[in-house]
Amino acid sequence: MRKSYSGEFKAKVVLEILKEEKTISQIASEYGIHPNQLLKWKKEAIRSLAEVLEDGRRK
């Protein structure tokens, strides 16, 4: 069975990755998640960051 993680949990882990206080491998081991999955979440977060910060007044 495939595990499902909440957006809140993913955000918490991605913020920890972005702090760069631990390696991806350390964080993956700590949470029991494959490092490739963490890298995927990080890429998704960075890709969607511009959309989240978009100035709504321009539309």
Residue, then its C-alpha position, 0 to 999 in steps of 0.5 A: m500500500r502506498k503512503s499518503y502525506s499531507g501537504e502540511f507534512k510535505a511543507k514541513v519536510v521541504l522547509e527542513i531541506l531548504k534550511e540546509e542544516k541536515t543532508i537530504s539523506q539524514i532527513a530521509s532517514e529521520y522520516g523514513i522517506h526515500p531521498n528521491q521522494l524528498l527531492k521531488w517534493k523540493k522541486e515541486a515546492i520551488r516550481s510552485l513558489a512563484e505562483v504562490l507569490e504572484d501579485g493578484r492585483r495585476k490580474 
